Amino acid sequence: MVKFGLVGCGRIAKRHAELLSGVVHGAKLVAVCDLDADKARAFGDKFRTTWYTDMAEMMVRSNPDVVAILTPSGLHCQHVLQLAPYGKHIVVEKPMALTLDDADAMISACDAYGCRLFVVKQNRFNLPVVKLREAIEKKRFGKLVMGTVRVRWCRTQDYYDMDAWRGTWALDGGVLTNQASHHVDLLEWMMGDIESVFAKSATALVDIEPEDTAIAVLKFRNGALGCIEATTATRPKDLEGSISILGERGAVEIGGFAVNQMKTWSFAEPEPDDADVVQSYSVNPPNVYGFGHQAYYEHVLECLQSGREQLVDGLEGRRSVELISAIYESIETGREVPLRFIPKRCRLGGGSSA
């Protein structure tokens, strides 16, 4: 039995705690921690586990094998650096960090103390996404032409007003960093390394520091083009979270509102099971979290028990941080930005645009 501790008892923590409280075989939730004592106590009582307001006390007294960091994005680095010396493995929610410097510091700390760093990208485990990745690896598309992701979700002012950190440059970022970070990861995973990006953004319907709406045009190193369309200004409810991949020999679209519904599966050279793919992979989940978290935690356990490499380690998680930073750099400068750059005007993590 692998013992888990959770740091941060906010909105996403409920999903993690539910899975670690009997759903994922071989995992046990032994402790939760939050600076807010009332929140920690209520969470501990709900999931019948020990609660703390101090991470160090949790590590010593409950001694978890794995710690899941579910705090605001801008605090992930700080918490990883505090926890790595205990030598326990670490799961960190998306995005792993808001700056490349923080991502690099997290990777170095975990390497130094022998911790495995798992970055939560649960949509990679959605069944339609797994099927799409299989087609990519089998080169069924031939030459890749275009990849597009669309996040059309609804987040009203009430959502951002729930916590002071939401919608801030220092701790959260906008729709690109928060809601769309999974989709950005999927696009890069499917289409490959990116050469450059050009982007525009707007803060359309809510009062927050960063954007609630953005569009980015990508040029991939393989010559393909890409588009990221992301907004939390869809009204009155969530519309979609989707990805489409076009190539010289095929086209695939996965839709729904959590990248969970196969919409199109079409190839010039059919395989025997192609006719059943759309019907077999068309279940939409009850919420935008999708079904991937359970498969993700099962993957974490498998990696720890068998020594298998994790699908998204610190270096892999860093790739989407770099891309999102480049997108913000383009928004600030009004220019096309090459990847492998040094951020100068990107405001994520509290940086200045001056």
C-alpha positions as CSV (number, residue, x, y, z in Angstrom):
1,M,0.0,0.0,0.0
2,V,1.5,3.3,-1.1
3,K,0.7,6.1,1.4
4,F,-0.3,9.6,0.0
5,G,-0.4,13.0,1.5
6,L,-2.1,16.0,-0.1
7,V,-0.9,19.6,0.3
8,G,-3.7,22.0,-0.5
9,C,-7.4,21.4,0.1
10,G,-8.9,23.5,-2.7
11,R,-11.2,22.7,-5.6
12,I,-9.1,20.0,-7.3
13,A,-8.1,18.3,-4.1
14,K,-11.5,16.7,-3.8
15,R,-10.9,14.7,-7.0
16,H,-7.5,13.5,-5.8
17,A,-8.8,12.6,-2.3
18,E,-11.8,10.6,-3.7
19,L,-9.5,8.5,-5.9
20,L,-6.9,7.9,-3.1
21,S,-9.6,6.9,-0.6
22,G,-10.4,3.4,-1.9
23,V,-10.9,3.9,-5.7
24,V,-7.3,3.4,-6.8
25,H,-6.2,-0.1,-5.7
26,G,-2.9,0.0,-3.8
27,A,-3.2,3.7,-2.7
28,K,-4.1,5.1,0.7
29,L,-4.7,8.7,1.7
30,V,-3.0,9.1,5.1
31,A,-2.9,12.9,5.5
32,V,-4.0,16.3,4.1
33,C,-2.6,19.7,4.8
34,D,-3.7,23.3,4.3
35,L,-2.7,26.6,5.9
36,D,-6.4,27.2,6.5
37,A,-7.2,25.1,9.6
38,D,-10.9,25.1,9.0
39,K,-10.4,23.9,5.4
40,A,-7.9,21.3,6.5
41,R,-10.1,20.0,9.3
42,A,-13.2,19.8,7.1
43,F,-11.3,18.0,4.4
44,G,-9.7,15.6,6.9
45,D,-13.1,14.8,8.5
46,K,-14.7,14.3,5.1
47,F,-12.1,11.8,4.0
48,R,-11.5,10.3,7.4
49,T,-7.8,11.1,7.5
50,T,-5.3,13.1,9.6
51,W,-5.2,16.8,8.8
52,Y,-2.4,19.3,9.3
53,T,-1.7,23.0,8.8
54,D,2.1,22.4,8.6
55,M,3.8,20.3,5.9
56,A,6.8,19.5,8.0
57,E,4.6,18.1,10.7
58,M,2.7,16.0,8.2
59,M,5.9,14.6,6.7
60,V,7.3,13.6,10.1
61,R,4.1,12.3,11.8
62,S,2.2,10.7,8.9
63,N,5.3,9.8,6.8
64,P,3.6,9.6,3.3
65,D,5.4,7.8,0.5
66,V,4.1,10.3,-2.0
67,V,3.0,13.9,-1.6
68,A,0.6,15.5,-4.1
69,I,1.0,19.3,-4.3
70,L,-2.4,20.9,-5.1
71,T,-1.7,24.4,-4.1
72,P,-1.9,27.6,-6.3
73,S,0.4,27.2,-9.3
74,G,2.7,30.0,-8.3
75,L,3.5,28.2,-5.1
76,H,4.4,24.8,-6.6
77,C,8.1,25.5,-6.8
78,Q,8.3,26.7,-3.2
79,H,6.5,23.6,-1.9
80,V,8.6,21.2,-4.0
81,L,11.8,22.7,-2.7
82,Q,10.5,22.4,0.9
83,L,9.4,18.8,0.5
84,A,12.2,17.3,-1.7
85,P,14.7,17.0,1.2
86,Y,12.4,14.4,2.8
87,G,13.2,12.1,-0.1
88,K,9.6,11.3,-0.9
89,H,8.1,11.1,-4.4
90,I,6.1,14.2,-5.5
91,V,3.0,14.6,-7.6
92,V,2.4,18.2,-8.7
93,E,-0.8,19.5,-10.4
94,K,-0.7,21.4,-13.6
95,P,1.0,23.6,-14.6
96,M,4.1,22.4,-12.8
97,A,5.3,26.0,-12.4
98,L,4.7,29.5,-13.8
99,T,8.3,30.2,-14.8
100,L,11.1,28.2,-16.4
101,D,13.5,29.1,-13.6
102,D,11.0,27.5,-11.1
103,A,10.5,24.5,-13.3
104,D,14.3,24.0,-13.5
105,A,14.7,24.4,-9.7
106,M,12.0,21.8,-9.1
107,I,13.7,19.3,-11.4
108,S,17.1,19.9,-9.8
109,A,15.8,19.5,-6.3
110,C,14.0,16.3,-7.0
111,D,17.1,14.9,-8.8
112,A,19.3,15.9,-5.8
113,Y,17.2,14.2,-3.2
114,G,16.2,11.1,-5.3
115,C,12.6,12.0,-5.6
116,R,10.5,11.1,-8.6
117,L,8.6,14.1,-9.9
118,F,5.2,13.4,-11.5
119,V,3.4,16.2,-13.3
120,V,-0.4,15.8,-13.5
121,K,-1.5,15.6,-17.2
122,Q,-4.5,13.3,-16.8
123,N,-5.9,14.0,-20.2
124,R,-3.1,12.0,-21.7
125,F,-4.8,8.9,-20.2
126,N,-8.3,9.6,-21.8
127,L,-9.1,6.6,-23.9
128,P,-9.6,8.6,-27.2
129,V,-6.3,10.5,-26.5
130,V,-4.5,7.2,-26.0
131,K,-6.0,6.0,-29.3
132,L,-4.9,9.2,-31.1
133,R,-1.4,8.9,-29.7
134,E,-1.3,5.3,-31.0
135,A,-2.1,6.5,-34.5
136,I,0.6,9.2,-34.2
137,E,3.2,6.6,-33.2
138,K,2.2,4.3,-36.0
139,K,2.6,7.3,-38.4
140,R,-0.9,6.8,-39.8
141,F,-1.2,10.5,-40.6
142,G,1.8,10.6,-42.8
143,K,3.0,14.2,-43.0
144,L,1.4,16.3,-40.3
145,V,-0.4,19.4,-41.6
146,M,-2.3,21.1,-38.8
147,G,-3.1,20.6,-35.1
148,T,-5.7,22.6,-33.2
149,V,-7.0,22.7,-29.6
150,R,-10.1,24.5,-28.5
151,V,-11.0,25.3,-24.9
152,R,-14.4,27.0,-24.7
153,W,-15.3,26.9,-21.0
154,C,-17.4,29.1,-18.7
155,R,-15.8,30.7,-15.6
156,T,-17.7,33.7,-14.2
157,Q,-16.5,36.3,-11.9
158,D,-17.8,34.3,-8.9
159,Y,-15.2,31.6,-9.8
160,Y,-12.3,34.0,-9.8
161,D,-13.6,35.6,-6.6
162,M,-13.6,32.3,-4.7
163,D,-9.9,32.7,-3.8
164,A,-7.6,35.7,-3.9
165,W,-4.9,33.9,-5.9
166,R,-7.2,33.2,-8.9
167,G,-6.7,35.3,-12.0
168,T,-3.4,36.8,-10.7
169,W,-0.1,36.9,-12.6
170,A,1.9,35.9,-9.5
171,L,0.0,32.7,-8.5
172,D,-2.3,31.6,-11.4
173,G,-2.1,33.2,-14.8
174,G,-5.0,33.2,-17.2
175,V,-6.9,30.7,-19.3
176,L,-3.7,29.6,-21.1
177,T,-1.9,28.6,-17.9
178,N,-4.8,27.3,-15.9
179,Q,-7.7,25.8,-17.9
180,A,-5.9,25.2,-21.2
181,S,-2.6,23.9,-20.0
182,H,-3.7,20.3,-20.5
183,H,-4.7,21.0,-24.1
184,V,-1.5,22.9,-24.8
185,D,0.4,19.8,-23.5
186,L,-1.7,17.5,-25.7
187,L,-1.1,19.5,-28.8
188,E,2.7,19.6,-28.3
189,W,2.7,15.9,-27.4
190,M,0.9,15.0,-30.7
191,M,2.5,17.4,-33.1
192,G,6.1,17.6,-31.8
193,D,8.6,20.4,-31.1
194,I,7.6,23.9,-31.8
195,E,9.7,26.4,-33.7
196,S,7.8,29.7,-33.0
197,V,4.5,31.2,-31.8
198,F,2.5,34.3,-32.3
199,A,-0.4,35.2,-30.0
200,K,-3.1,37.7,-29.0
201,S,-5.2,37.8,-25.9
202,A,-8.1,39.8,-24.3
203,T,-9.7,40.1,-20.9
204,A,-13.3,40.0,-22.1
205,L,-15.9,39.3,-19.5
206,V,-14.2,39.2,-16.0
207,D,-12.1,41.4,-13.8
208,I,-8.8,39.6,-13.5
209,E,-5.1,40.6,-14.2
210,P,-4.4,38.2,-17.1
211,E,-6.5,37.0,-20.0
212,D,-9.7,35.1,-20.1
213,T,-9.5,34.7,-23.9
214,A,-6.5,34.0,-26.2
215,I,-5.5,32.7,-29.6
216,A,-2.0,31.4,-30.6
217,V,-0.7,30.4,-33.9
218,L,2.2,27.8,-33.8
219,K,4.8,26.7,-36.3
220,F,6.1,23.2,-35.6
221,R,9.6,22.1,-36.5
222,N,8.2,19.5,-38.8
223,G,6.6,22.2,-40.9
224,A,3.0,21.8,-39.6
225,L,1.0,24.6,-38.3
226,G,-1.1,24.8,-35.1
227,C,-3.7,26.8,-33.4
228,I,-4.6,27.2,-29.7
229,E,-8.0,28.8,-29.1
230,A,-8.8,29.2,-25.4
231,T,-11.4,31.1,-23.4
232,T,-13.3,31.0,-20.1
233,A,-15.7,33.6,-21.6
234,T,-18.1,31.0,-23.1
235,R,-21.6,31.7,-21.8
236,P,-23.8,30.4,-20.2
237,K,-21.9,27.0,-19.7
238,D,-19.0,24.9,-20.8
239,L,-19.0,24.1,-24.5
240,E,-16.0,22.1,-25.5
241,G,-12.4,21.0,-24.8
242,S,-11.1,19.5,-28.0
243,I,-8.2,18.6,-30.2
244,S,-8.0,17.9,-33.9
245,I,-5.1,16.5,-35.9
246,L,-4.9,16.7,-39.7
247,G,-2.3,14.9,-41.9
248,E,-1.8,13.9,-45.5
249,R,-3.4,10.5,-44.8
250,G,-5.9,11.1,-42.0
251,A,-7.9,13.3,-39.8
252,V,-9.0,12.9,-36.1
253,E,-11.0,15.1,-33.9
254,I,-11.6,14.5,-30.2
255,G,-14.3,16.7,-28.6
256,G,-16.7,16.8,-25.7
257,F,-15.9,19.2,-23.0
258,A,-13.0,17.2,-21.6
259,V,-11.2,15.8,-24.7
260,N,-13.2,12.5,-24.1
261,Q,-15.4,12.1,-27.1
262,M,-14.1,10.8,-30.4
263,K,-15.8,12.8,-33.1
264,T,-13.9,12.0,-36.3
265,W,-11.6,9.0,-37.0
266,S,-10.8,8.9,-40.7
267,F,-7.8,7.5,-42.5
268,A,-7.0,6.9,-46.2
269,E,-5.7,3.4,-45.3
270,P,-8.3,1.9,-43.0
271,E,-7.5,-0.7,-40.4
272,P,-9.9,-3.5,-39.2
273,D,-11.1,-1.7,-36.0
274,D,-11.4,1.8,-37.5
275,A,-15.2,1.5,-38.2
276,D,-15.9,1.0,-34.4
277,V,-13.6,3.7,-33.1
278,V,-16.0,6.6,-33.0
279,Q,-18.7,4.6,-31.2
280,S,-16.3,2.9,-28.8
281,Y,-14.6,6.1,-27.8
282,S,-17.5,8.5,-27.5
283,V,-18.4,8.7,-23.8
284,N,-18.4,12.2,-22.4
285,P,-17.6,12.5,-18.6
286,P,-19.8,14.3,-16.1
287,N,-17.4,17.3,-15.7
288,V,-14.3,18.9,-17.2
289,Y,-11.9,16.9,-15.1
290,G,-12.7,13.8,-17.3
291,F,-11.9,10.2,-16.4
292,G,-8.1,10.5,-16.6
293,H,-7.2,11.1,-13.0
294,Q,-7.8,7.5,-12.0
295,A,-5.7,6.1,-14.8
296,Y,-3.1,8.7,-14.0
297,Y,-2.8,7.5,-10.4
298,E,-2.7,3.9,-11.5
299,H,0.2,4.9,-13.7
300,V,2.0,6.6,-10.8
301,L,1.7,3.4,-8.7
302,E,2.9,1.3,-11.6
303,C,5.9,3.5,-12.0
304,L,6.8,3.3,-8.3
305,Q,6.3,-0.4,-8.1
306,S,8.0,-1.5,-11.3
307,G,10.6,1.2,-11.9
308,R,8.9,2.3,-15.2
309,E,9.6,5.8,-16.3
310,Q,6.7,8.2,-15.8
311,L,4.9,9.5,-18.8
312,V,5.2,13.2,-17.7
313,D,8.3,13.8,-15.5
314,G,9.7,17.2,-14.7
315,L,11.5,17.6,-18.1
316,E,8.3,16.7,-20.0
317,G,6.2,19.0,-17.8
318,R,8.6,21.8,-18.5
319,R,7.9,21.7,-22.2
320,S,4.4,23.2,-21.8
321,V,5.7,25.8,-19.3
322,E,8.2,26.9,-22.0
323,L,5.5,27.1,-24.7
324,I,3.0,29.0,-22.5
325,S,5.8,31.4,-21.5
326,A,6.6,32.0,-25.2
327,I,2.9,32.6,-25.9
328,Y,2.8,35.3,-23.1
329,E,6.0,36.8,-24.4
330,S,4.4,37.1,-27.8
331,I,1.3,38.7,-26.4
332,E,3.4,41.3,-24.5
333,T,5.7,42.1,-27.4
334,G,3.3,41.8,-30.3
335,R,5.9,39.7,-32.1
336,E,6.5,36.1,-33.2
337,V,8.6,34.4,-30.5
338,P,10.9,31.5,-31.2
339,L,11.1,28.7,-28.7
340,R,14.3,28.2,-26.7
341,F,14.1,31.8,-25.7
342,I,14.8,33.8,-22.5
343,P,11.5,35.4,-21.2
344,K,11.9,39.2,-20.8
345,R,8.3,40.5,-20.7
346,C,6.2,37.5,-19.8
347,R,4.4,38.4,-16.5
348,L,3.8,34.9,-15.2
349,G,5.1,34.4,-11.7
350,G,4.8,38.1,-11.0
351,G,7.4,39.4,-13.5
352,S,7.3,42.9,-14.8
353,S,6.2,43.8,-18.3
354,A,8.3,47.0,-18.2
